[in-house]
Amino acid sequence: MKLLASPAVRVGISISIATGLYGVSFGALAVTSGLNFWQTMVLSLLLFSGGSQFAFIGVVAGGGSGLAAMSAATLLGMRNGIYGMQLNALLRPMGWRKYVGAQLTIDESTATSTGQTDPAEQQRGFWTAGIGVYVLWNLFTAVGALAGSGLGDPKQWGLDGAAVAAFLALLWPRLKGREPIAIAVVCAVATVVAVPFVPPGVPILVAAVVAALVGWFSHGRRDEGLEPDVEPYGTHGHGEHQARHGDHQDRLGGPERRSGTDPEARA
């Protein structure tokens, strides 16, 4: 089988390209927020979590302390640990793949993998999306960092608000169901209310506490979650359909019995 014939690989490549392009925004915003090129690249290469990275530089750009920036990034990055437990049970990586897979466990690789129904496709989806996003994200981060160093004052270009806009663009499409959207709205209101009264970087921590409290006392619907992007293979799906169709015919007595052409029936 050709690799590009795999639906999971095709989905992983498309997600890698779409997500990797956001790296330009991160690189430019990071250097205009006070980080140099190498600090930006180290943050992207090691942290490698888009939401956490944007939260970090958003706090730094707003004048927040390093502790507040790290706290915000850590809170948003905790979801990757939950993804890791799920993927460890699903993919069962062995040896060095465990350590590499841990670094590549992000929203995109998790969604691509868990969105497939075939075990082999789950493996292909995870590694394609994980490696693809890692390479392209860091490549475009470098491009953005090199370009951003020549932009001057970020407020001149509106980049002081671009981190928030980019983070919302990453987050909003992932909200599925009315309850997650309602929680996001409540957290946004809490953040806006807290801004005038607390130091920079703390409002996002307030939002995290509000989200945790709401999540603790509420219960989401069980039917909310990821659905398969595509059937693993057309022939595989067709075979399953034929098998189900055959079982259905067997329960009804088979085509011969329904049509009256079964020799035993005629006898």
Secondary structure by P-SEA (a helix, b strand, c coil): ccccccaaaaaaaaaaaaaaaaaaaaaaaaaaacccaaaaaaaaaccccaaaaaaaaaaaaacccaaaaaaaaaaaaaaaaaaaaaaaaacccccaaaaaaaaaccaaaaaaaaccccaaaaaaaaaaaaaaaaaaaaaaaaaaaaaaaaccccccccccaaaaaaaaaacccccccaaaaaaaaaaaaaaaaaccccccaaaaaaaaaaaaaaaaaccccccccccccccccaaaaaaaaaaaaaaaaaaaccccccccccccccc
